[in-house]
Amino acid sequence: MAHGGTGATTAADARTNLLAATGNGRIFYGTCTTAGGTAAKAVTCASYDALTVGDVVIVDFSNTNSAAVADLTLNVNNKGAKNIKKHYNSTAANNLNAAGVLTNSIHTFVYDGNYWILIDSDYNSSYSAMSVAEMRTGTATSSRVMTAKNLNDFLDSYGLNASNITSGTLAIARGGTNKTSWDINKLVYASATNVLG
């Protein structure tokens, strides 16, 4: 709710919005000290009484997970272990993208009646970075990502990096201009028929 016409939202407003979104208004905080390699994650949460659809549990993990994502379960206050999943492509029955998604940090889950759905921090780790050679030849045939470093190296291989387009000379290839380079910030003009100076 905005106050004083400023559009500001208070912490209480944010909590009210979250409660409304979950449907039942039950939000809990717990801790998990389960070893990273153990798939069955046990959460200690003193006030948690029963698995209820719409429950939100905020969990502080002591260890980054290394167990197989297909085996991950969350058991809050011994109320029953449920698989940890993510919601993707209109369905909730999806494994997390990588074991390390559950880091030694705080993560938030919502119970949908079947699974504990991770609603933060999941990421796509299935795309590898394109090499400079693949960028130059266009040989990457699957979904890939372009890193900032490789992009910079790619541009540098064509003389197009940030430093040499703001100072010095800029290379020109196959332009039909009778020029191989121009000084940066130089006025381009026709010095003769079919010649740019």
Summary of the structure (lengths in Angstrom):
residues: 197
radius of gyration: 27.5
end to end distance: 63.6
largest distance: 87.2
contacts: 479
relative contact order: 0.10
helix: 17%
strand: 29%
